[in-house]
Amino acid sequence: TNQGVLDMEMPLSEQPAYGQWKIRVKGFGTTYHKDFLVEEFYRPRFYVNVSMPMYIFENSYALAGVITANLTSGRPVRGSGMIHLEVRPPLQEIIDANYSVMPTWPSIDRELYFFEGTTDFIFTMEELADVVGRTPLNKEVHINVTLVDWFQMQNQTGGGICIIKSDKVTMKLLGDPSRAFK
């Protein structure tokens, strides 16, 4: 409204009724409605973190990263898992293409037979070029890691995105034409 923003809190009981709730506010001669969902929240037993660079150059040897997984108590996760790599066009190209059915992107799957807290991964540019058919220039590499904790028998997923950029310099001069300086 032109009168400002209303910011209020409403504490819930320890055992609230789960489901759809509605807030109704009457103000300035108008009634506003907002629906929201109240549901039970469980903290995940462990988290999966995939650390890798945001960008690499097309002439780099490989895309490398580190996978870390710890229980919320701090103990390292011990189990197995799967690394799933997909090479996709940038998001804006996907939006512009307006696919009726999302296509299947070129991918590589790699099994983690034993995992304890931290491990690293590496995908060479040769592997990426083989799966794409050419150098994956200006593509997004999505890595999703799913780990299974053997003790808790639960799984959790984490991921990251890296963009492969050209190593060539592109320069555009703004303003007047450039002149030689001696």
NUNU-815611 format. One record per atom (N, C-alpha, C): x, z, y; residue in one letter. Coordinates in steps of 0.02 Angstrom, whole numbers. Example, Ala and Ser with C-alpha at 12.3 -4.5 7.8 and 13.67 -1.06 7.14 Angstrom:
R     east       up    north   residu
R      660      390     -284        A
R      615      390     -225        A
R      660      390     -165        A
R      642      354     -112        S
R      684      357      -53        S
R      645      394        2        S
***
This chain:
R     east       up    north   residu
R       42        0      -59        T
R        0        0        0        T
R       44        0       62        T
R       13       -8      118        N
R       51       -5      180        N
R       64       67      202        N
R       39      115      165        Q
R       50      186      180        Q
R      112      214      145        Q
R      142      175      100        G
R      202      198       65        G
R      192      201      -10        G
R      241      230      -44        V
R      241      234     -117        V
R      226      306     -137        V
R      184      314     -187        L
R      168      380     -213        L
R      209      391     -276        L
R      246      445     -278        D
R      288      461     -336        D
R      272      532     -358        D
R      242      538     -417        M
R      223      604     -443        M
R      243      610     -516        M
R      243      671     -541        E
R      258      683     -611        E
R      201      722     -641        E
R      191      712     -707        M
R      141      749     -743        M
R      172      773     -808        M
R      187      837     -814        P
R      218      862     -876        P
R      169      857     -934        P
R      195      839     -993        L
R      155      837    -1053        L
R      169      899    -1095        L
R      123      918    -1136        S
R      134      976    -1180        S
R      185      958    -1233        S
R      207     1009    -1270        E
R      255      998    -1324        E
R      227      953    -1378        E
R      162      956    -1390        Q
R      129      915    -1440        Q
R       74      874    -1406        Q
R       92      822    -1368        P
R       40      783    -1334        P
R        2      739    -1384        P
R      -56      718    -1364        A
R      -96      672    -1405        A
R      -64      602    -1396        A
R      -42      573    -1452        Y
R      -10      508    -1450        Y
R      -62      453    -1443        Y
R      -42      398    -1413        G
R      -87      342    -1406        G
R      -87      315    -1335        G
R     -137      274    -1320        Q
R     -144      244    -1254        Q
R     -174      295    -1205        Q
R     -144      302    -1148        W
R     -169      345    -1095        W
R     -182      303    -1034        W
R     -222      329     -988        K
R     -236      293     -926        K
R     -232      342     -868        K
R     -200      320     -816        I
R     -198      359     -754        I
R     -242      323     -703        I
R     -283      363     -669        R
R     -327      336     -618        R
R     -312      373     -553        R
R     -296      335     -501        V
R     -280      363     -436        V
R     -330      336     -385        V
R     -360      381     -349        K
R     -405      361     -295        K
R     -369      375     -229        K
R     -363      323     -189        G
R     -330      333     -125        G
R     -346      277      -77        G
R     -356      295      -15        F
R     -368      246       38        F
R     -428      201       23        F
R     -478      229      -10        G
R     -539      191      -24        G
R     -533      144      -83        G
R     -479      147     -121        T
R     -469      104     -178        T
R     -450      146     -239        T
R     -472      124     -298        T
R     -454      158     -360        T
R     -404      114     -398        T
R     -348      144     -417        Y
R     -295      109     -454        Y
R     -293      136     -525        Y
R     -284       91     -574        H
R     -280      109     -645        H
R     -212       87     -672        H
R     -183      128     -716        K
R     -121      109     -750        K
R     -124      136     -821        K
R     -117       91     -870        D
R     -115      111     -941        D
R      -43      122     -962        D
R      -31      170    -1006        F
R       35      181    -1034        F
R       28      210    -1104        F
R       82      206    -1142        L
R       82      227    -1212        L
R      123      291    -1219        L
R       96      341    -1253        V
R      132      402    -1269        V
R      144      401    -1344        V
R      207      403    -1363        E
R      225      403    -1434        E
R      285      448    -1445        E
R      294      468    -1507        E
R      349      512    -1525        E
R      415      474    -1522        E
R      466      506    -1495        F
R      532      475    -1489        F
R      582      513    -1533        F
R      619      476    -1572        Y
R      672      505    -1612        Y
R      738      475    -1588        Y
R      785      518    -1572        R
R      851      493    -1555        R
R      881      460    -1616        R
R      915      403    -1607        P
R      947      373    -1665        P
R     1001      419    -1692        P
R     1009      419    -1758        R
R     1057      463    -1790        R
R     1129      442    -1773        R
R     1138      377    -1762        F
R     1204      353    -1742        F
R     1197      291    -1700        F
R     1250      274    -1665        Y
R     1251      215    -1622        Y
R     1305      167    -1645        Y
R     1296      104    -1630        V
R     1345       52    -1645        V
R     1365       20    -1579        V
R     1430       21    -1565        N
R     1455       -9    -1503        N
R     1502      -67    -1521        N
R     1489     -125    -1492        V
R     1531     -184    -1502        V
R     1567     -197    -1436        V
R     1633     -188    -1435        S
R     1673     -200    -1375        S
R     1712     -264    -1383        S
R     1703     -310    -1335        M
R     1739     -374    -1335        M
R     1739     -400    -1264        M
R     1781     -449    -1249        P
R     1784     -474    -1180        P
R     1720     -510    -1161        P
R     1704     -509    -1096        M
R     1645     -545    -1072        M
R     1658     -620    -1071        M
R     1721     -640    -1059        Y
R     1739     -711    -1055        Y
R     1805     -721    -1092        Y
R     1811     -780    -1123        I
R     1876     -803    -1148        I
R     1882     -877    -1131        I
R     1944     -902    -1130        F
R     1956     -972    -1115        F
R     1955    -1013    -1178        F
R     1938    -1077    -1171        E
R     1933    -1121    -1228        E
R     2000    -1129    -1265        E
R     2056    -1118    -1231        N
R     2121    -1125    -1264        N
R     2146    -1058    -1292        N
R     2105    -1006    -1291        S
R     2123     -942    -1321        S
R     2129     -950    -1396        S
R     2169     -907    -1427        Y
R     2177     -911    -1499        Y
R     2113     -890    -1535        Y
R     2082     -836    -1511        A
R     2024     -809    -1547        A
R     1983     -764    -1503        A
R     1924     -748    -1527        L
R     1882     -696    -1498        L
R     1890     -634    -1541        L
R     1914     -581    -1512        A
R     1926     -519    -1550        A
R     1889     -462    -1517        A
R     1872     -412    -1556        G
R     1838     -354    -1529        G
R     1843     -295    -1576        G
R     1812     -240    -1555        V
R     1814     -177    -1592        V
R     1743     -152    -1602        V
R     1727     -131    -1662        I
R     1663     -102    -1679        I
R     1673      -27    -1688        I
R     1633       13    -1653        T
R     1637       86    -1659        T
R     1567      112    -1675        T
R     1564      159    -1722        A
R     1500      190    -1739        A
R     1511      263    -1755        A
R     1474      306    -1719        N
R     1478      378    -1729        N
R     1408      406    -1734        N
R     1401      459    -1773        L
R     1338      496    -1774        L
R     1331      533    -1707        L
R     1271      554    -1691        T
R     1262      590    -1628        T
R     1300      656    -1628        T
R     1319      681    -1687        S
R     1360      742    -1692        S
R     1433      728    -1676        S
R     1452      663    -1673        G
R     1521      645    -1659        G
R     1560      623    -1720        G
R     1534      638    -1780        R
R     1567      618    -1842        R
R     1564      542    -1849        R
R     1619      511    -1871        P
R     1618      438    -1881        P
R     1570      418    -1937        P
R     1537      361    -1928        V
R     1492      334    -1979        V
R     1534      306    -2035        V
R     1514      320    -2096        R
R     1547      293    -2155        R
R     1496      252    -2193        R
R     1511      188    -2203        G
R     1463      146    -2237        G
R     1487       74    -2242        G
R     1439       28    -2240        S
R     1454      -43    -2244        S
R     1411      -80    -2192        S
R     1422     -145    -2186        G
R     1383     -180    -2137        G
R     1394     -255    -2138        G
R     1368     -287    -2086        M
R     1370     -360    -2080        M
R     1382     -378    -2006        M
R     1428     -425    -1995        I
R     1439     -453    -1928        I
R     1407     -522    -1928        I
R     1362     -533    -1880        H
R     1328     -597    -1874        H
R     1347     -627    -1806        H
R     1378     -686    -1807        L
R     1399     -720    -1746        L
R     1356     -783    -1737        L
R     1329     -793    -1677        E
R     1291     -854    -1660        E
R     1321     -885    -1598        E
R     1327     -951    -1599        V
R     1350     -988    -1541        V
R     1289    -1022    -1510        V
R     1272    -1002    -1448        R
R     1212    -1027    -1415        R
R     1230    -1058    -1348        R
R     1186    -1102    -1323        P
R     1195    -1125    -1254        P
R     1178    -1068    -1207        P
R     1199    -1073    -1144        P
R     1181    -1019    -1096        P
R     1106    -1011    -1090        P
R     1085     -951    -1073        L
R     1013     -935    -1070        L
R      975     -983    -1025        L
R     1003    -1003     -969        Q
R      967    -1047     -923        Q
R      952    -1114     -956        Q
R      998    -1139     -998        E
R      985    -1202    -1034        E
R      928    -1193    -1084        E
R      924    -1135    -1116        I
R      871    -1122    -1164        I
R      804    -1120    -1127        I
R      803    -1087    -1069        I
R      741    -1084    -1029        I
R      720    -1153    -1006        I
R      769    -1193     -981        D
R      754    -1260     -956        D
R      729    -1306    -1012        D
R      755    -1297    -1074        A
R      736    -1340    -1129        A
R      664    -1327    -1151        A
R      638    -1266    -1139        N
R      568    -1249    -1154        N
R      550    -1266    -1226        N
R      588    -1237    -1274        Y
R      576    -1249    -1345        Y
R      507    -1223    -1366        Y
R      471    -1262    -1406        S
R      408    -1236    -1433        S
R      423    -1189    -1492        S
R      475    -1205    -1530        V
R      500    -1162    -1583        V
R      574    -1152    -1571        V
R      596    -1089    -1572        M
R      666    -1074    -1558        M
R      710    -1104    -1613        M
R      760    -1144    -1594        P
R      803    -1175    -1646        P
R      849    -1124    -1679        P
R      878    -1144    -1734        T
R      927    -1104    -1769        T
R      995    -1122    -1741        T
R     1032    -1073    -1717        W
R     1097    -1085    -1687        W
R     1151    -1083    -1741        W
R     1207    -1119    -1731        P
R     1263    -1115    -1778        P
R     1287    -1042    -1783        P
R     1300    -1020    -1844        S
R     1317     -949    -1853        S
R     1369     -939    -1907        S
R     1400     -881    -1905        I
R     1448     -858    -1956        I
R     1428     -786    -1974        I
R     1425     -771    -2039        D
R     1413     -703    -2061        D
R     1475     -677    -2097        D
R     1492     -615    -2082        R
R     1550     -584    -2113        R
R     1532     -514    -2136        R
R     1545     -500    -2199        E
R     1527     -436    -2229        E
R     1581     -383    -2213        E
R     1557     -322    -2199        L
R     1602     -264    -2192        L
R     1589     -222    -2254        L
R     1635     -225    -2302        Y
R     1624     -190    -2366        Y
R     1632     -114    -2359        Y
R     1677      -93    -2315        F
R     1686      -21    -2303        F
R     1700      -12    -2229        F
R     1665       36    -2200        F
R     1672       50    -2129        F
R     1677      125    -2121        F
R     1726      147    -2080        E
R     1731      218    -2065        E
R     1749      227    -1992        E
R     1698      233    -1950        G
R     1708      248    -1879        G
R     1726      189    -1835        G
R     1780      155    -1850        T
R     1805      101    -1807        T
R     1836       46    -1850        T
R     1823      -15    -1831        T
R     1858      -72    -1861        T
R     1860     -127    -1809        T
R     1905     -174    -1820        D
R     1909     -230    -1774        D
R     1886     -294    -1809        D
R     1873     -346    -1769        F
R     1854     -411    -1796        F
R     1889     -464    -1756        F
R     1896     -523    -1787        I
R     1925     -580    -1753        I
R     1894     -644    -1780        I
R     1874     -687    -1735        F
R     1849     -754    -1752        F
R     1893     -803    -1714        F
R     1929     -845    -1750        T
R     1973     -892    -1716        T
R     1932     -948    -1685        T
R     1961     -980    -1634        M
R     1927    -1037    -1602        M
R     1918    -1094    -1652        M
R     1963    -1098    -1700        E
R     1957    -1149    -1752        E
R     1894    -1137    -1794        E
R     1881    -1074    -1811        E
R     1819    -1057    -1848        E
R     1757    -1075    -1806        E
R     1759    -1058    -1742        L
R     1702    -1073    -1699        L
R     1692    -1148    -1691        L
R     1747    -1185    -1683        A
R     1742    -1258    -1677        A
R     1715    -1289    -1742        A
R     1734    -1261    -1799        D
R     1709    -1287    -1863        D
R     1634    -1278    -1870        D
R     1609    -1221    -1848        V
R     1537    -1208    -1856        V
R     1495    -1246    -1804        V
R     1524    -1259    -1745        V
R     1488    -1295    -1692        V
R     1498    -1370    -1699        V
R     1555    -1390    -1724        G
R     1571    -1462    -1730        G
R     1619    -1486    -1677        G
R     1631    -1445    -1627        R
R     1678    -1460    -1573        R
R     1696    -1394    -1539        R
R     1739    -1397    -1489        T
R     1756    -1336    -1452        T
R     1693    -1310    -1417        T
R     1677    -1247    -1426        P
R     1615    -1220    -1397        P
R     1621    -1203    -1323        P
R     1638    -1252    -1283        L
R     1649    -1242    -1211        L
R     1582    -1227    -1176        L
R     1583    -1178    -1131        N
R     1524    -1156    -1094        N
R     1466    -1135    -1139        N
R     1483    -1104    -1194        K
R     1432    -1078    -1240        K
R     1436    -1002    -1240        K
R     1381     -970    -1259        E
R     1380     -898    -1267        E
R     1390     -882    -1341        E
R     1435     -836    -1355        V
R     1446     -812    -1423        V
R     1413     -743    -1429        V
R     1360     -739    -1468        H
R     1323     -677    -1479        H
R     1347     -646    -1544        H
R     1368     -583    -1541        I
R     1389     -548    -1602        I
R     1343     -488    -1610        I
R     1309     -485    -1668        N
R     1267     -428    -1686        N
R     1296     -396    -1748        N
R     1303     -331    -1746        V
R     1331     -294    -1802        V
R     1278     -246    -1827        V
R     1263     -249    -1892        T
R     1217     -203    -1923        T
R     1256     -161    -1972        T
R     1254      -95    -1963        L
R     1290      -48    -2006        L
R     1241       -4    -2044        L
R     1259       13    -2106        V
R     1220       59    -2147        V
R     1262      121    -2158        V
R     1236      179    -2138        D
R     1270      243    -2150        D
R     1252      265    -2221        D
R     1302      271    -2264        W
R     1290      288    -2334        W
R     1264      359    -2342        W
R     1284      404    -2299        F
R     1263      474    -2306        F
R     1189      481    -2286        F
R     1170      453    -2229        Q
R     1102      460    -2204        Q
R     1055      405    -2231        Q
R     1084      352    -2259        M
R     1045      294    -2283        M
R     1001      265    -2227        M
R     1032      258    -2168        Q
R      998      227    -2112        Q
R     1041      171    -2085        Q
R     1008      123    -2054        N
R     1047       69    -2023        N
R     1034       66    -1949        N
R     1083       38    -1913        Q
R     1079       32    -1840        Q
R     1115      -32    -1820        Q
R     1094      -62    -1765        T
R     1122     -125    -1743        T
R     1149     -118    -1672        T
R     1204     -153    -1660        G
R     1233     -157    -1593        G
R     1259     -228    -1583        G
R     1272     -246    -1521        G
R     1294     -315    -1510        G
R     1328     -325    -1443        G
R     1352     -386    -1434        G
R     1385     -405    -1373        G
R     1384     -481    -1364        G
R     1398     -503    -1303        I
R     1397     -574    -1286        I
R     1462     -591    -1251        I
R     1492     -648    -1270        C
R     1552     -673    -1238        C
R     1540     -747    -1220        C
R     1563     -768    -1162        I
R     1555     -837    -1140        I
R     1623     -871    -1143        I
R     1624     -931    -1171        I
R     1686     -970    -1177        I
R     1690    -1017    -1117        I
R     1741    -1008    -1076        K
R     1749    -1045    -1014        K
R     1807    -1095    -1020        K
R     1805    -1145     -976        S
R     1859    -1194     -972        S
R     1918    -1162     -936        S
R     1979    -1180     -957        D
R     2038    -1153     -924        D
R     2063    -1198     -867        D
R     2026    -1252     -854        K
R     2044    -1297     -800        K
R     2020    -1269     -734        K
R     2060    -1280     -682        V
R     2042    -1255     -616        V
R     1998    -1306     -581        V
R     1942    -1285     -555        T
R     1898    -1328     -516        T
R     1899    -1301     -445        T
R     1917    -1345     -398        M
R     1921    -1323     -329        M
R     1878    -1368     -285        M
R     1839    -1337     -243        K
R     1798    -1374     -196        K
R     1814    -1348     -127        K
R     1836    -1392      -83        L
R     1854    -1373      -16        L
R     1792    -1374       28        L
R     1783    -1321       65        L
R     1726    -1316      110        L
R     1749    -1328      181        L
R     1708    -1358      220        G
R     1725    -1369      291        G
R     1759    -1436      302        G
R     1804    -1438      352        D
R     1839    -1499      370        D
R     1882    -1524      313        D
R     1898    -1591      315        P
R     1943    -1617      264        P
R     2010    -1582      266        P
R     2041    -1574      208        S
R     2105    -1539      205        S
R     2160    -1582      235        S
R     2211    -1548      262        R
R     2269    -1582      292        R
R     2331    -1553      262        R
R     2383    -1593      260        A
R     2448    -1570      235        A
R     2478    -1523      287        A
R     2509    -1470      263        F
R     2541    -1422      306        F
R     2616    -1421      290        F
R     2656    -1431      342        K
R     2729    -1432      332        K
R     2761    -1374      366        K
***
